[in-house]
Amino acid sequence: MWLERLSGGGDRHTLEASLTRSDLSSVAGLILFGGILAPMVLMVSLQYTPSQPPHFS
């Protein structure tokens, strides 16, 4: 869909829902958890993950 818009194809007269003030908290939460908190948790958890699997003999 977005590729059609970039290439100039597709219907240019479609209506899209606009963001409202009530959506602000949801968007802020998505940005906080998905864009900031998740990468930080990943980096911290990688510090505690062993680089080699345990050796079973």
PDB file of N, CA, C, O and CB in Angstrom:
ATOM      1  N   MET A   1       0.826  -1.180   0.000  1.00  0.00           N
ATOM      2  CA  MET A   1       0.000   0.000   0.000  1.00  0.00           C
ATOM      3  C   MET A   1       0.872   1.247   0.000  1.00  0.00           C
ATOM      4  O   MET A   1       0.670   2.138  -0.825  1.00  0.00           O
ATOM      5  CB  MET A   1      -0.940  -0.004   1.200  1.00  0.00           C
ATOM      6  N   TRP A   2       1.829   1.326   0.901  1.00  0.00           N
ATOM      7  CA  TRP A   2       2.680   2.516   0.931  1.00  0.00           C
ATOM      8  C   TRP A   2       3.580   2.568  -0.281  1.00  0.00           C
ATOM      9  O   TRP A   2       3.979   3.649  -0.714  1.00  0.00           O
ATOM     10  CB  TRP A   2       3.517   2.549   2.202  1.00  0.00           C
ATOM     11  N   LEU A   3       3.914   1.386  -0.847  1.00  0.00           N
ATOM     12  CA  LEU A   3       4.742   1.357  -2.049  1.00  0.00           C
ATOM     13  C   LEU A   3       3.985   1.927  -3.240  1.00  0.00           C
ATOM     14  O   LEU A   3       4.565   2.600  -4.092  1.00  0.00           O
ATOM     15  CB  LEU A   3       5.202  -0.073  -2.349  1.00  0.00           C
ATOM     16  N   GLU A   4       2.685   1.652  -3.291  1.00  0.00           N
ATOM     17  CA  GLU A   4       1.879   2.225  -4.363  1.00  0.00           C
ATOM     18  C   GLU A   4       1.842   3.741  -4.269  1.00  0.00           C
ATOM     19  O   GLU A   4       1.876   4.428  -5.290  1.00  0.00           O
ATOM     20  CB  GLU A   4       0.462   1.664  -4.322  1.00  0.00           C
ATOM     21  N   ARG A   5       1.775   4.265  -3.063  1.00  0.00           N
ATOM     22  CA  ARG A   5       1.766   5.722  -2.894  1.00  0.00           C
ATOM     23  C   ARG A   5       3.078   6.343  -3.334  1.00  0.00           C
ATOM     24  O   ARG A   5       3.093   7.394  -3.975  1.00  0.00           O
ATOM     25  CB  ARG A   5       1.486   6.088  -1.444  1.00  0.00           C
ATOM     26  N   LEU A   6       4.189   5.684  -2.986  1.00  0.00           N
ATOM     27  CA  LEU A   6       5.485   6.220  -3.368  1.00  0.00           C
ATOM     28  C   LEU A   6       5.683   6.177  -4.884  1.00  0.00           C
ATOM     29  O   LEU A   6       6.297   7.076  -5.459  1.00  0.00           O
ATOM     30  CB  LEU A   6       6.597   5.447  -2.671  1.00  0.00           C
ATOM     31  N   SER A   7       5.164   5.138  -5.523  1.00  0.00           N
ATOM     32  CA  SER A   7       5.342   5.007  -6.964  1.00  0.00           C
ATOM     33  C   SER A   7       4.331   5.828  -7.748  1.00  0.00           C
ATOM     34  O   SER A   7       4.427   5.923  -8.971  1.00  0.00           O
ATOM     35  CB  SER A   7       5.241   3.558  -7.366  1.00  0.00           C
ATOM     36  N   GLY A   8       3.369   6.420  -7.062  1.00  0.00           N
ATOM     37  CA  GLY A   8       2.380   7.245  -7.745  1.00  0.00           C
ATOM     38  C   GLY A   8       1.132   6.496  -8.141  1.00  0.00           C
ATOM     39  O   GLY A   8       0.216   7.099  -8.699  1.00  0.00           O
ATOM     40  N   GLY A   9       1.059   5.208  -7.876  1.00  0.00           N
ATOM     41  CA  GLY A   9      -0.116   4.419  -8.227  1.00  0.00           C
ATOM     42  C   GLY A   9      -1.138   4.412  -7.110  1.00  0.00           C
ATOM     43  O   GLY A   9      -0.959   5.055  -6.076  1.00  0.00           O
ATOM     44  N   GLY A  10      -2.194   3.685  -7.331  1.00  0.00           N
ATOM     45  CA  GLY A  10      -3.210   3.552  -6.299  1.00  0.00           C
ATOM     46  C   GLY A  10      -4.219   4.676  -6.331  1.00  0.00           C
ATOM     47  O   GLY A  10      -4.074   5.638  -7.085  1.00  0.00           O
ATOM     48  N   ASP A  11      -5.234   4.550  -5.514  1.00  0.00           N
ATOM     49  CA  ASP A  11      -6.298   5.544  -5.447  1.00  0.00           C
ATOM     50  C   ASP A  11      -5.867   6.689  -4.548  1.00  0.00           C
ATOM     51  O   ASP A  11      -5.580   6.484  -3.369  1.00  0.00           O
ATOM     52  CB  ASP A  11      -7.613   4.915  -4.937  1.00  0.00           C
ATOM     53  N   ARG A  12      -5.822   7.861  -5.086  1.00  0.00           N
ATOM     54  CA  ARG A  12      -5.379   9.029  -4.316  1.00  0.00           C
ATOM     55  C   ARG A  12      -6.522   9.675  -3.535  1.00  0.00           C
ATOM     56  O   ARG A  12      -6.298  10.631  -2.792  1.00  0.00           O
ATOM     57  CB  ARG A  12      -4.750  10.057  -5.245  1.00  0.00           C
ATOM     58  N   HIS A  13      -7.720   9.174  -3.693  1.00  0.00           N
ATOM     59  CA  HIS A  13      -8.878   9.797  -3.055  1.00  0.00           C
ATOM     60  C   HIS A  13      -9.407   8.980  -1.886  1.00  0.00           C
ATOM     61  O   HIS A  13     -10.592   9.064  -1.560  1.00  0.00           O
ATOM     62  CB  HIS A  13      -9.978   9.999  -4.069  1.00  0.00           C
ATOM     63  N   THR A  14      -8.553   8.196  -1.254  1.00  0.00           N
ATOM     64  CA  THR A  14      -8.996   7.415  -0.099  1.00  0.00           C
ATOM     65  C   THR A  14      -8.986   8.300   1.142  1.00  0.00           C
ATOM     66  O   THR A  14      -8.164   9.207   1.271  1.00  0.00           O
ATOM     67  CB  THR A  14      -8.093   6.166   0.110  1.00  0.00           C
ATOM     68  N   LEU A  15      -9.893   8.025   2.029  1.00  0.00           N
ATOM     69  CA  LEU A  15      -9.971   8.765   3.283  1.00  0.00           C
ATOM     70  C   LEU A  15      -9.262   7.980   4.368  1.00  0.00           C
ATOM     71  O   LEU A  15      -9.462   6.772   4.493  1.00  0.00           O
ATOM     72  CB  LEU A  15     -11.441   9.043   3.678  1.00  0.00           C
ATOM     73  N   GLU A  16      -8.452   8.643   5.138  1.00  0.00           N
ATOM     74  CA  GLU A  16      -7.758   8.009   6.251  1.00  0.00           C
ATOM     75  C   GLU A  16      -8.197   8.671   7.546  1.00  0.00           C
ATOM     76  O   GLU A  16      -8.495   9.865   7.581  1.00  0.00           O
ATOM     77  CB  GLU A  16      -6.217   8.100   6.077  1.00  0.00           C
ATOM     78  N   ALA A  17      -8.233   7.885   8.600  1.00  0.00           N
ATOM     79  CA  ALA A  17      -8.579   8.438   9.901  1.00  0.00           C
ATOM     80  C   ALA A  17      -7.416   9.283  10.406  1.00  0.00           C
ATOM     81  O   ALA A  17      -6.263   8.857  10.345  1.00  0.00           O
ATOM     82  CB  ALA A  17      -8.926   7.310  10.912  1.00  0.00           C
ATOM     83  N   SER A  18      -7.710  10.455  10.892  1.00  0.00           N
ATOM     84  CA  SER A  18      -6.654  11.312  11.418  1.00  0.00           C
ATOM     85  C   SER A  18      -6.483  11.066  12.914  1.00  0.00           C
ATOM     86  O   SER A  18      -7.398  10.595  13.589  1.00  0.00           O
ATOM     87  CB  SER A  18      -6.968  12.801  11.145  1.00  0.00           C
ATOM     88  N   LEU A  19      -5.313  11.389  13.409  1.00  0.00           N
ATOM     89  CA  LEU A  19      -5.066  11.250  14.840  1.00  0.00           C
ATOM     90  C   LEU A  19      -5.763  12.364  15.593  1.00  0.00           C
ATOM     91  O   LEU A  19      -5.783  13.515  15.158  1.00  0.00           O
ATOM     92  CB  LEU A  19      -3.560  11.258  15.142  1.00  0.00           C
ATOM     93  N   THR A  20      -6.327  12.005  16.719  1.00  0.00           N
ATOM     94  CA  THR A  20      -6.992  12.999  17.551  1.00  0.00           C
ATOM     95  C   THR A  20      -6.220  13.159  18.856  1.00  0.00           C
ATOM     96  O   THR A  20      -5.279  12.414  19.133  1.00  0.00           O
ATOM     97  CB  THR A  20      -8.466  12.597  17.828  1.00  0.00           C
ATOM     98  N   ARG A  21      -6.622  14.119  19.631  1.00  0.00           N
ATOM     99  CA  ARG A  21      -5.953  14.377  20.911  1.00  0.00           C
ATOM    100  C   ARG A  21      -6.075  13.181  21.848  1.00  0.00           C
ATOM    101  O   ARG A  21      -5.176  12.931  22.651  1.00  0.00           O
ATOM    102  CB  ARG A  21      -6.539  15.626  21.578  1.00  0.00           C
ATOM    103  N   SER A  22      -7.172  12.445  21.754  1.00  0.00           N
ATOM    104  CA  SER A  22      -7.346  11.276  22.626  1.00  0.00           C
ATOM    105  C   SER A  22      -6.405  10.129  22.243  1.00  0.00           C
ATOM    106  O   SER A  22      -6.172   9.229  23.048  1.00  0.00           O
ATOM    107  CB  SER A  22      -8.798  10.794  22.571  1.00  0.00           C
ATOM    108  N   ASP A  23      -5.870  10.156  21.030  1.00  0.00           N
ATOM    109  CA  ASP A  23      -4.911   9.137  20.603  1.00  0.00           C
ATOM    110  C   ASP A  23      -3.501   9.415  21.102  1.00  0.00           C
ATOM    111  O   ASP A  23      -2.632   8.550  21.000  1.00  0.00           O
ATOM    112  CB  ASP A  23      -4.902   9.037  19.097  1.00  0.00           C
ATOM    113  N   LEU A  24      -3.263  10.585  21.630  1.00  0.00           N
ATOM    114  CA  LEU A  24      -1.919  10.997  22.015  1.00  0.00           C
ATOM    115  C   LEU A  24      -1.300  10.082  23.067  1.00  0.00           C
ATOM    116  O   LEU A  24      -0.118   9.748  22.971  1.00  0.00           O
ATOM    117  CB  LEU A  24      -1.949  12.411  22.530  1.00  0.00           C
ATOM    118  N   SER A  25      -2.072   9.673  24.060  1.00  0.00           N
ATOM    119  CA  SER A  25      -1.521   8.806  25.102  1.00  0.00           C
ATOM    120  C   SER A  25      -1.165   7.427  24.540  1.00  0.00           C
ATOM    121  O   SER A  25      -0.153   6.845  24.930  1.00  0.00           O
ATOM    122  CB  SER A  25      -2.521   8.662  26.261  1.00  0.00           C
ATOM    123  N   SER A  26      -1.973   6.909  23.645  1.00  0.00           N
ATOM    124  CA  SER A  26      -1.665   5.617  23.027  1.00  0.00           C
ATOM    125  C   SER A  26      -0.408   5.691  22.176  1.00  0.00           C
ATOM    126  O   SER A  26       0.434   4.795  22.237  1.00  0.00           O
ATOM    127  CB  SER A  26      -2.838   5.143  22.177  1.00  0.00           C
ATOM    128  N   VAL A  27      -0.274   6.738  21.390  1.00  0.00           N
ATOM    129  CA  VAL A  27       0.896   6.898  20.534  1.00  0.00           C
ATOM    130  C   VAL A  27       2.145   7.095  21.395  1.00  0.00           C
ATOM    131  O   VAL A  27       3.199   6.535  21.092  1.00  0.00           O
ATOM    132  CB  VAL A  27       0.706   8.093  19.563  1.00  0.00           C
ATOM    133  N   ALA A  28       2.037   7.880  22.454  1.00  0.00           N
ATOM    134  CA  ALA A  28       3.175   8.096  23.344  1.00  0.00           C
ATOM    135  C   ALA A  28       3.582   6.784  24.016  1.00  0.00           C
ATOM    136  O   ALA A  28       4.774   6.518  24.167  1.00  0.00           O
ATOM    137  CB  ALA A  28       2.837   9.163  24.407  1.00  0.00           C
ATOM    138  N   GLY A  29       2.622   5.969  24.418  1.00  0.00           N
ATOM    139  CA  GLY A  29       2.921   4.674  25.023  1.00  0.00           C
ATOM    140  C   GLY A  29       3.599   3.733  24.043  1.00  0.00           C
ATOM    141  O   GLY A  29       4.534   3.022  24.412  1.00  0.00           O
ATOM    142  N   LEU A  30       3.140   3.720  22.805  1.00  0.00           N
ATOM    143  CA  LEU A  30       3.766   2.874  21.786  1.00  0.00           C
ATOM    144  C   LEU A  30       5.207   3.298  21.531  1.00  0.00           C
ATOM    145  O   LEU A  30       6.091   2.451  21.394  1.00  0.00           O
ATOM    146  CB  LEU A  30       2.966   2.928  20.481  1.00  0.00           C
ATOM    147  N   ILE A  31       5.443   4.590  21.467  1.00  0.00           N
ATOM    148  CA  ILE A  31       6.801   5.088  21.237  1.00  0.00           C
ATOM    149  C   ILE A  31       7.688   4.766  22.430  1.00  0.00           C
ATOM    150  O   ILE A  31       8.832   4.345  22.262  1.00  0.00           O
ATOM    151  CB  ILE A  31       6.790   6.609  20.974  1.00  0.00           C
ATOM    152  N   LEU A  32       7.163   4.962  23.635  1.00  0.00           N
ATOM    153  CA  LEU A  32       7.952   4.712  24.840  1.00  0.00           C
ATOM    154  C   LEU A  32       8.331   3.241  24.955  1.00  0.00           C
ATOM    155  O   LEU A  32       9.505   2.914  25.128  1.00  0.00           O
ATOM    156  CB  LEU A  32       7.179   5.151  26.084  1.00  0.00           C
ATOM    157  N   PHE A  33       7.350   2.358  24.861  1.00  0.00           N
ATOM    158  CA  PHE A  33       7.617   0.937  25.070  1.00  0.00           C
ATOM    159  C   PHE A  33       8.271   0.283  23.862  1.00  0.00           C
ATOM    160  O   PHE A  33       9.184  -0.528  24.022  1.00  0.00           O
ATOM    161  CB  PHE A  33       6.336   0.216  25.401  1.00  0.00           C
ATOM    162  N   GLY A  34       7.828   0.613  22.676  1.00  0.00           N
ATOM    163  CA  GLY A  34       8.353  -0.040  21.488  1.00  0.00           C
ATOM    164  C   GLY A  34       9.656   0.540  20.984  1.00  0.00           C
ATOM    165  O   GLY A  34      10.477  -0.185  20.424  1.00  0.00           O
ATOM    166  N   GLY A  35       9.861   1.823  21.169  1.00  0.00           N
ATOM    167  CA  GLY A  35      11.031   2.458  20.597  1.00  0.00           C
ATOM    168  C   GLY A  35      12.128   2.769  21.588  1.00  0.00           C
ATOM    169  O   GLY A  35      13.276   2.967  21.188  1.00  0.00           O
ATOM    170  N   ILE A  36      11.811   2.817  22.864  1.00  0.00           N
ATOM    171  CA  ILE A  36      12.814   3.200  23.862  1.00  0.00           C
ATOM    172  C   ILE A  36      13.040   2.081  24.871  1.00  0.00           C
ATOM    173  O   ILE A  36      14.170   1.630  25.053  1.00  0.00           O
ATOM    174  CB  ILE A  36      12.385   4.479  24.588  1.00  0.00           C
ATOM    175  N   LEU A  37      11.988   1.636  25.517  1.00  0.00           N
ATOM    176  CA  LEU A  37      12.120   0.662  26.596  1.00  0.00           C
ATOM    177  C   LEU A  37      12.525  -0.726  26.090  1.00  0.00           C
ATOM    178  O   LEU A  37      13.370  -1.377  26.703  1.00  0.00           O
ATOM    179  CB  LEU A  37      10.818   0.565  27.360  1.00  0.00           C
ATOM    180  N   ALA A  38      11.944  -1.182  24.996  1.00  0.00           N
ATOM    181  CA  ALA A  38      12.265  -2.518  24.482  1.00  0.00           C
ATOM    182  C   ALA A  38      13.741  -2.649  24.084  1.00  0.00           C
ATOM    183  O   ALA A  38      14.364  -3.645  24.453  1.00  0.00           O
ATOM    184  CB  ALA A  38      11.379  -2.838  23.281  1.00  0.00           C
ATOM    185  N   PRO A  39      14.330  -1.698  23.352  1.00  0.00           N
ATOM    186  CA  PRO A  39      15.761  -1.829  23.053  1.00  0.00           C
ATOM    187  C   PRO A  39      16.645  -1.778  24.296  1.00  0.00           C
ATOM    188  O   PRO A  39      17.682  -2.440  24.345  1.00  0.00           O
ATOM    189  CB  PRO A  39      16.182  -0.741  22.101  1.00  0.00           C
ATOM    190  N   MET A  40      16.247  -1.002  25.297  1.00  0.00           N
ATOM    191  CA  MET A  40      17.031  -0.950  26.530  1.00  0.00           C
ATOM    192  C   MET A  40      16.981  -2.294  27.255  1.00  0.00           C
ATOM    193  O   MET A  40      18.005  -2.763  27.750  1.00  0.00           O
ATOM    194  CB  MET A  40      16.515   0.173  27.452  1.00  0.00           C
ATOM    195  N   VAL A  41      15.812  -2.915  27.323  1.00  0.00           N
ATOM    196  CA  VAL A  41      15.682  -4.229  27.961  1.00  0.00           C
ATOM    197  C   VAL A  41      16.492  -5.263  27.190  1.00  0.00           C
ATOM    198  O   VAL A  41      17.116  -6.135  27.795  1.00  0.00           O
ATOM    199  CB  VAL A  41      14.196  -4.659  28.041  1.00  0.00           C
ATOM    200  N   LEU A  42      16.489  -5.178  25.876  1.00  0.00           N
ATOM    201  CA  LEU A  42      17.275  -6.096  25.062  1.00  0.00           C
ATOM    202  C   LEU A  42      18.761  -5.958  25.360  1.00  0.00           C
ATOM    203  O   LEU A  42      19.444  -6.965  25.543  1.00  0.00           O
ATOM    204  CB  LEU A  42      17.012  -5.851  23.581  1.00  0.00           C
ATOM    205  N   MET A  43      19.273  -4.741  25.412  1.00  0.00           N
ATOM    206  CA  MET A  43      20.702  -4.535  25.665  1.00  0.00           C
ATOM    207  C   MET A  43      21.096  -5.013  27.062  1.00  0.00           C
ATOM    208  O   MET A  43      22.161  -5.605  27.232  1.00  0.00           O
ATOM    209  CB  MET A  43      21.062  -3.056  25.499  1.00  0.00           C
ATOM    210  N   VAL A  44      20.256  -4.764  28.053  1.00  0.00           N
ATOM    211  CA  VAL A  44      20.553  -5.210  29.411  1.00  0.00           C
ATOM    212  C   VAL A  44      20.510  -6.730  29.483  1.00  0.00           C
ATOM    213  O   VAL A  44      21.367  -7.341  30.121  1.00  0.00           O
ATOM    214  CB  VAL A  44      19.562  -4.596  30.418  1.00  0.00           C
ATOM    215  N   SER A  45      19.528  -7.347  28.841  1.00  0.00           N
ATOM    216  CA  SER A  45      19.433  -8.806  28.904  1.00  0.00           C
ATOM    217  C   SER A  45      20.580  -9.479  28.155  1.00  0.00           C
ATOM    218  O   SER A  45      20.988 -10.581  28.521  1.00  0.00           O
ATOM    219  CB  SER A  45      18.096  -9.272  28.333  1.00  0.00           C
ATOM    220  N   LEU A  46      21.102  -8.842  27.122  1.00  0.00           N
ATOM    221  CA  LEU A  46      22.241  -9.423  26.410  1.00  0.00           C
ATOM    222  C   LEU A  46      23.509  -9.420  27.270  1.00  0.00           C
ATOM    223  O   LEU A  46      24.400 -10.241  27.053  1.00  0.00           O
ATOM    224  CB  LEU A  46      22.493  -8.657  25.109  1.00  0.00           C
ATOM    225  N   GLN A  47      23.599  -8.522  28.229  1.00  0.00           N
ATOM    226  CA  GLN A  47      24.751  -8.507  29.128  1.00  0.00           C
ATOM    227  C   GLN A  47      24.773  -9.747  30.016  1.00  0.00           C
ATOM    228  O   GLN A  47      25.844 -10.204  30.414  1.00  0.00           O
ATOM    229  CB  GLN A  47      24.736  -7.244  29.991  1.00  0.00           C
ATOM    230  N   TYR A  48      23.605 -10.290  30.327  1.00  0.00           N
ATOM    231  CA  TYR A  48      23.506 -11.430  31.227  1.00  0.00           C
ATOM    232  C   TYR A  48      23.345 -12.757  30.496  1.00  0.00           C
ATOM    233  O   TYR A  48      23.189 -13.795  31.138  1.00  0.00           O
ATOM    234  CB  TYR A  48      22.356 -11.234  32.165  1.00  0.00           C
ATOM    235  N   THR A  49      23.378 -12.743  29.181  1.00  0.00           N
ATOM    236  CA  THR A  49      23.236 -13.966  28.388  1.00  0.00           C
ATOM    237  C   THR A  49      24.632 -14.493  28.083  1.00  0.00           C
ATOM    238  O   THR A  49      25.465 -13.748  27.566  1.00  0.00           O
ATOM    239  CB  THR A  49      22.427 -13.705  27.065  1.00  0.00           C
ATOM    240  N   PRO A  50      24.910 -15.766  28.390  1.00  0.00           N
ATOM    241  CA  PRO A  50      26.240 -16.304  28.086  1.00  0.00           C
ATOM    242  C   PRO A  50      26.473 -16.342  26.579  1.00  0.00           C
ATOM    243  O   PRO A  50      25.541 -16.557  25.804  1.00  0.00           O
ATOM    244  CB  PRO A  50      26.404 -17.717  28.684  1.00  0.00           C
ATOM    245  N   SER A  51      27.710 -16.133  26.174  1.00  0.00           N
ATOM    246  CA  SER A  51      28.031 -16.089  24.755  1.00  0.00           C
ATOM    247  C   SER A  51      28.153 -17.477  24.161  1.00  0.00           C
ATOM    248  O   SER A  51      28.051 -17.641  22.946  1.00  0.00           O
ATOM    249  CB  SER A  51      29.310 -15.323  24.533  1.00  0.00           C
ATOM    250  N   GLN A  52      28.367 -18.471  24.993  1.00  0.00           N
ATOM    251  CA  GLN A  52      28.465 -19.849  24.517  1.00  0.00           C
ATOM    252  C   GLN A  52      27.410 -20.689  25.226  1.00  0.00           C
ATOM    253  O   GLN A  52      27.113 -20.470  26.400  1.00  0.00           O
ATOM    254  CB  GLN A  52      29.893 -20.429  24.757  1.00  0.00           C
ATOM    255  N   PRO A  53      26.851 -21.649  24.504  1.00  0.00           N
ATOM    256  CA  PRO A  53      25.893 -22.529  25.169  1.00  0.00           C
ATOM    257  C   PRO A  53      26.613 -23.427  26.171  1.00  0.00           C
ATOM    258  O   PRO A  53      27.814 -23.659  26.033  1.00  0.00           O
ATOM    259  CB  PRO A  53      25.125 -23.382  24.134  1.00  0.00           C
ATOM    260  N   PRO A  54      25.910 -23.928  27.164  1.00  0.00           N
ATOM    261  CA  PRO A  54      26.546 -24.814  28.140  1.00  0.00           C
ATOM    262  C   PRO A  54      27.045 -26.085  27.451  1.00  0.00           C
ATOM    263  O   PRO A  54      26.417 -26.595  26.523  1.00  0.00           O
ATOM    264  CB  PRO A  54      25.558 -25.171  29.281  1.00  0.00           C
ATOM    265  N   HIS A  55      28.165 -26.572  27.915  1.00  0.00           N
ATOM    266  CA  HIS A  55      28.778 -27.776  27.330  1.00  0.00           C
ATOM    267  C   HIS A  55      28.316 -28.994  28.124  1.00  0.00           C
ATOM    268  O   HIS A  55      28.596 -29.123  29.316  1.00  0.00           O
ATOM    269  CB  HIS A  55      30.347 -27.676  27.329  1.00  0.00           C
ATOM    270  N   PHE A  56      27.610 -29.877  27.443  1.00  0.00           N
ATOM    271  CA  PHE A  56      27.145 -31.113  28.064  1.00  0.00           C
ATOM    272  C   PHE A  56      28.035 -32.262  27.604  1.00  0.00           C
ATOM    273  O   PHE A  56      28.235 -32.457  26.405  1.00  0.00           O
ATOM    274  CB  PHE A  56      25.652 -31.391  27.715  1.00  0.00           C
ATOM    275  N   SER A  57      28.562 -33.014  28.548  1.00  0.00           N
ATOM    276  CA  SER A  57      29.398 -34.151  28.142  1.00  0.00           C
ATOM    277  C   SER A  57      28.878 -35.457  28.674  1.00  0.00           C
ATOM    278  O   SER A  57      29.469 -36.507  28.421  1.00  0.00           O
ATOM    279  CB  SER A  57      30.816 -33.954  28.604  1.00  0.00           C
TER     280      SER A  57
END
